[in-house]
Structure formats: structure tokens, C-alpha cells
Amino acid sequence: MLKAEMKKIVIFTNAFPYLPGEQFLEEEMKFWSDVISCEIFILPCLAKGIPRYVPKNITVDLSCTINHSWVCFLLYTIKSFFDKHLYKEILYLWSIGNLNLFTFLSALKCISRTLRLSYKIRKFVKLNGVIDVAYCYWNDVQSYAACLVKLDGYINKVVSRVHRFDLYEEQRDFNYMPLKRQFVSIFDKVYCLSQEGMMYFFNKYHVSLQRVCISPLGVRLPSGMSKASLAGHIHLVSLSYCVSVKRIDKIISSLVALSKEEPSLKIRWTHIGEGPLSNYLENLSIDSFDGVDNVEFMFLGGIDNFKVREFFIKNRIDLLLNVSESEGVPVSIMEAMSFGVPAVAPDVGGVSYLVSNNLGYLMSNNPSVDEIVNAIKCIYYSADNMVMRCEVREHVALNYNAEKNYRDFVGSISE
């Protein structure tokens, strides 16, 4: 097949293959590498530093990288005032009694970014031809821009995943997610991570059920399992972006409380992930654990998926600790469970599809420090700990195997 006849698929990301974030696209990319009948591009918005590995059949194009100049910002802000979507959004906000300065500025900013990205996508099309499928990893500004270009006839089909921050409107300031309701009917398909996520999207944004489906993420099953710590020791791992919604400060408070309740227990905590609160959380840990003799901690920062997996297989790890106030279906928990590491996590989003009191410990949606400490102790002192470790791995193997889930997903887009 001649290259000119190939279906053109463009994957829109926030930063991938660049850091930070979107580590779990690394696994999905391996299945895109098997698609030889399509011409595949990745268009990130952010491109700083050294990119991660991308298969040879995929081209990274920087046409959509954001220009942070004031001139560009002012130009598209002015253009937004002449765009019909702004006034539709204002009418919607007024109709629900949520029109205020913050929501107006949020709408204005979102429309400005959408117009700017749609312009960049059109430039890409002029150089590379019409896009057959625009696959947006996030159901946010990039996907809205792709919808605008689709309406112009330069994209044939727009599909999108939806995760957490781009799904749950209650997690946004003033319970407001700009523009989504104006574009939901333009998507050809929106892939949700769970039944709960799909029904939320359907009920909240009033989209046809024909346009939404479930496509779980997945992880590659390792050949081995992580081992538990030796008697008298416990090693907890948290794996998340360092932002307030992840409530990492509550992990710190809980470990201080655990150290007092179990003074003879040697506690080790490792956090994997970076973000705006990284320095604050490291300093908070230094202050909180000052004088606490039975706790040691380490912040590894942002590391790629290969190194995360290497860490799990080379270290004794007793549990993954997640206390986030909002989640989709967390791949970080899947990853840990695939190594036989049970998770302690709150009952938010789609977490209960992964964690139960038979498969780790499912806490309330807003666990107190006492509840977190109790959950950690339940896992640590469980008489059937080895059985649980085998069962959490089996649960991931049956339901969140990347080999099946990503192959099915990639096939549904590329065929």
C-alpha cells in the first residue's frame, strides 16, 4: 500500500512523548507500533526536554506545541470575543445560575486555547493532508479543537478517551467544565474507563449512548511478583502527580500516626511522581518525620514507566497507598496489583473496580487518618497476605491486561 493511500491517524497528547505525565501511553504505544497499515502522528501540546521512546512507525510532530507569547495570548483572547461559542457558553452559565467572573474567564480561556489549537491543526492538515482519525487522549481543549476542524471538513472522525480531571465536573472550581456540552455531540466515540465513568458522562453531559463506550486501560503483566517485607518492616509506595487532589499530605499525617501506634515497626515510604507540590511535600515530610526514628522516606520524582516497573520488581513492597479525592480507574493501582502488591485506596471514581476488601482495602471516599492507619494495619497483619497478593495479580490479569485491552482499543480505531 502506498503511503499516500494510508489512513492518517493523529494522536493528540498533552506532553507525551515528553515529560511530565502520561506515562501509561508508553504501554499503549507498543500496540500502535504493530499498526503498519496507517500513517500515525503524535501531536503534543508541550515539548520540553528529552522525549521518551516512540516506535519507528510513529512520527512526533510539534505543530501543536503551545506558544506562550503575550502577543499570541492577546490575539486569541480578542478572537474569542467574536466567537459564537463564547456567547453560547455565557447563555448556558446564566441559565444554570453559575455565571460569575471566574466561570466567564474560564470559558474565555478555554475558547482562546481551543481556537489557537484549531489553527495549529489546520496548519498541520495543509502540510500533511486530511486527518482520517483524530484520537485525543484527553477530552479537553485538544479534543474540542479537533471537533472544530472536523466541522470544517479537515478531520473525518474524532474519538477521545476520558479519564478523571476531564470527566468529573464537581472536581473543578465552581463545578464548571468549559465547553464540553457544546462539543459532546460532535465526537464520533468517547472511550470511558469504566461503567461508572460511562454513565456519569452520559447523565452529566447528555450525550447519546451510541457515542460512548467502555475501554479500560491496562498494564503489561510482569513475569514475577514483588516480595513482601521481612517481619518487623513495612514498605509503602504512593504513585501520583504531586497536586492537592491527591492528598499526599494526608499520607504523611497517617504515617506519623502509624509510627506512634507501632513504635517497633520499621516504616519505609517511597513516593513516585512529581508536580507543583513536590518541594512543599518533601519539606513537609522532613518537618513531620523529624525525631521519628522508625520512619524513612524517599521522593523519587517523575520516572518513566520502565523504571517504575523495575522498582516494583527489585524492591520488597507491602502495599500501594492512594488517598486521592478523585480518580478514574487508576493505572498506578493496576500496575502495583500486577506485581502482587495490594492497594489501600478510597472509594472514589472507578477505584472499586480494582480494590475491594478482598483485594486490598477499600476505604470510604474521604478517609480520616485513623481509617488510613487501620487499613494499613489490616493489610500488614493479614493472615492471608500471600493469598491476597496472588489474587490481586490475578484480578489484573483477567480484567486489565494491556495485551487484550490496548490491542482491542487500537484495533477499533485503526481498522
N, C-alpha and C positions, 0 to 999 in steps of 0.2 A: 504493500500500500504506500502510495506516495505521501510524503509529509504534508503536502498541501491538502490532501483529502482526509487527513486525520481529524477526529473530533478534538476540539480545543477545550480543555478543562483548566480553569483558573481557580486556584485555592487562595482565598483571602485570609490572612492571619493578622494578628496584632503585631507580633515581632518575629515569630518563627520564620526562618531558622536561626534568627538572632536571639540573644537573651534580652530580657528575662522572660520566664514563664513558658507556657505551652509545651512543657516537657513531654506531655503524653502524645503529642503529634509525632514525636520521634518514632514511636512504635507504629503508628498508623502509616508513616511514610514507607515503611518496609513493604507494605502491601500495594501502595501506589507504584512502587518500583517494578511490580510484576505486570503493570498495565502498559503493554507495548503498542496497543492499537490507538492510543491517544497522545496528543501533544499536551504536556502538563506544565503549568507555570505556578509558581508561588509568588504572591504579591504581598509583602509585609508592609505595615504602616510605619514601623520603627526598624531601623537598621543600624545598630551601633555595635562595635566590637567585632569579634571573630564569629562567623556563622557556624552553626553546628552542621554535622554531616547531612547531605541531601543526596539521594540516589542520582546516578548519572543521567537518567532519562527525564529528570525534572529540572526545569530552568528557574532560577531565582531572578526575578525582575524587580527593580527598585522604582518602578514608575509611580507607585502609590505612597512612597515614603513622605512623611509629613514635613512640610516646610514651616518652621516656627517663626518666620519673619513677621514683624508687625505689619508690613505692607500687605502681605498675603492675608493676615488675620482681619485687617480692616476692610480689605476688598470684599471678602466673602461675608463679612458681617453686614456690610451695606447691601450686598446682593440678597441677603436673607430677607431684608425688609420688603423686597419686591417679589418674594416667592410665595405662592399660594399656600404652601404647606404651613407657613408660619401662622397665617390667619385661620386656617382650619384648626390648628393646634390651640390657638387662643380661644376660639369658639368652644372647643371641647373642654378646655380647662374652666372656662366660665360656666359651662353647662353643669359641671360637677362641683362647682363651688371651690375649685382649687387654683384659681388664678391669683397669683401674687408675684412679687418681684423675683423671687427665687425661681419659681416654675417658668416664668416668662424668659428669664435669662438662660435657664437650662434648655428650653425649646430653641431659643435663638442660637445658642452654641451648637446644639445638635444639628440644626438645619445648616448652619455655616459649614460644619465639618462634612456633612453629607454632600453639600454642593461642591465643596472643594475636591472630595474624593471622586465624585461622579465625573468631574472634569478630568481628573487624572486617569480614570478608567477609560474614558473616551479617547484620550491620547494613546493609551496602550492599544486600543482597538484599531486606531488609524495605522499604527505600525505593524500590528500582528494579525489583524483580521477579526471578524466577528467571533465572540466567545459562545461556544455551544452550551457549556455549563459553568456557572459561577457557583463555586462551593465556598460558603462563608463559614469559617469556624465558629464565629460568634454572631448571634442575632442582634446586631447593634449597628453602629454607623456604617461600617463597610457593607453590610447586607442591604441597608436602606439605599446606599449609593448604587449598588448593583441593581436594585429594583428600578431606580430612576433610569439607568442606562438600558435596562430591559424594555422599559416603556418606549424608549427611542428606537428600539429595534436592533440594538447592537449586542444584546445578550439574548440567547434563546430560552434559557432556563436558569432560574436562581433557586438554589437549595441552601439550607443553613442548619447547623447544629444549634441547640440552645442548652445552656448549662445551668448556671445559678444566678450570677450577677445580671445576666441578660434575660432572666426569666421572672424572678420574684420581685414584683413592683414594690411590695411592702419593705424591702430592704433598701430602697432608695430614699433619699431625703424627700420629705413631703409626699411620700408614697406615689412617686411620679416617675414614669419611664417615657421620655420624649419620643414621639413619632411612631412608636410601634404599631398602634392601632391604624395608622394611615397606610401601612405597608403590608400588614399580615395577609391581605387577600392577593398580593402580587407574588408571593413566594409560591413556587411550584411544590415544594415539600419542605417541612420543618421537622428535623430529627430530634426528638426528645430522648433523654437518657433513661426514663422510667415511665411506668403507667401514671404515677403521681404527677410527674412533670408534664406529661401529655395532657392530662385532664385539667391541670392548672392553666396551661397555655390555652386550651380550648375554652374553658369557662371565663378566664380573665379577659382574653383579647377577642373572643367571639369569632374565632376562625373556623372554617369548615373542617370537620374531622377528616375529610378526604385529603386535606393538605398537611396533616400531622401524622407522625408515626413514631414508633419506639425503635431506637437503635442504641443499645448500651455501648459504653466504652469497654475497653478490655485491656488485659495485660498478658504478656508472654509468660507462660509457666516456666519457672526455673527448674533445673534438673535436681536441685537439692533444697533443703529447708534450713532456715535459721535455727540455731540451737537456743535453748533456754539458758539463763544464767545459772551459775553454781549456787548452792544453798547459801543463804545469807546475803545474796546480792540480787538487785533488780535493775534492769536497763530498760528505760522507757524512751521511745522515739516519737517526736512530733514532726510532721512533714507538711509545711504550708507556707504560703506567702505571708510576710510579716505585716499584716494590716489589722485594724481594730476588730473587724468582724470575726477574726479567727480566735480572739480572746486568749492569746498566748500568755498574757499577764495572769490569767486565772490558773494556767498550768503552773506558773511559778508559785502562786499562793498555795496551791494544792500540794506541791512538793515540799514546801516549808511545813505545812500541817502534817504531811505524811512522815517527815523526818522526826517530828516531835512524838508522834504516836508510835513510831517504830524506830527507836534510837539505835537499836543494834543492827538494823538493816542498812546495807551499803547501797545507796541510791545513785544511779547514774542516769543523766538525762542528756539526750542529743537532739538538737533541733536542726532540721534541714530546710533551708529556704531563706530567701532574702526579702527585702521590701522596705518601705518608708520607715517602718518602726524598728528596723534591725538594731541600730545603735541604742535606741531607747531601751529595748528589751534586754540587750546584753548588759547595759548598765544597771537596769532594774534587777537582773539576776545576780550581779556582783553584790549589790547592796542587800538583797533579800537573803542570800546564802552566806553572807559574811558571818563568821562564827559558827556556821552549821557544819559540823565535822563529817557527817555521814552523807553529804550530797556533793557530787561533782557534776559539772555541766559543760557542754560544748555547743557552740553555734558553728555549723559547717558552712553556712551561707548557701547560695544557689549553686547547685551542681547538676550536671546533666544526668539523664535517666540511667545511662550505663553505670555511672559511679554510685547512684542511689542503689541500684540492684547489687552492685559489688559490695556496698556497705552492709546490706542485709544478709548476704551470704557469708561474709567474713567475720561478722560480729555476733555475739550472743545477745539476742533481743527478746524481751519478755512480752512487750505489748506496744502497740501504737496508740498514742493518746491524742484525741481530737475533741476539742470543746467549742467548736465553731458555732456561731449563732445562726448560720445559714450555709447550706450545702446543696449540691446537686446529688449525684451519686459519685462520691469521691474516689478518684483513681488512686489517690495516695493510700486509702484503706484497702482497695483491691490489691495494690502492689504488695503491701505488708502481708495480707492474708495469703497471697500466692506463695509466700515463703514460710507459711505456717505460723505467722505472728498474729495473735488475736488483737482485736481493736476494742478500745473503750471510746464510745462516741455518743453524742446526744441524738435524740430522735427528732431530727430536722431534715427537711427536704426528702431525698431518697435514701438516707442513711440506713433506714430499716430494711432495705432490700439486701444490704450487706451484713449488717450487725443485728444480732438478737442476743438474748441471754443464754442461748445455747451455742452461739457463735460469737464469743466475746462478751461484751456487756453494753447493753443499750440503755443509756441514761435518759432522764427527762430532757425536754427541749432547752431548758435553762438550768443546768445542774449547779448546785451550790458546791462550795469547796468540800464540805462534808460528804456530799454524794460522790464527788470525783474520787476522794480518798477511799471511800468504801468500795467503789468499783475497782480501783487499782488493787486493793487488798483481796477482793473476791477472785480476781484473775490470778494473782500471785499465789494465794493459798489454796487454789482449786485442786482437789484430789485427782481430777481427771484432766489435768492440764495438757498432758501429751495427747490424749484423745481429742481434746478441743483443737489443738494445733493441727492435727491431721484433718479434722472436719472443716476448719475454715479454709484450708487449702483446697479441699475437695469442692467446697461451695463455689469458689472462684473458678475452678477447672470446669465445672458444669455450666456456669452462668456467665462468666466474664472472661472467657478465653479469647484473647486477641486474634488467634488464628481463625476462629469462626466469625466473631463479631465484626472485625475490621474487613475481613475478606467479603462478607456479605454486604457491608456498607459500601465499600469501594466498588463492588460489582454493581450495586443498584444505581450508582452514579455514572459509571463508565460505560455500561452496556447500552 
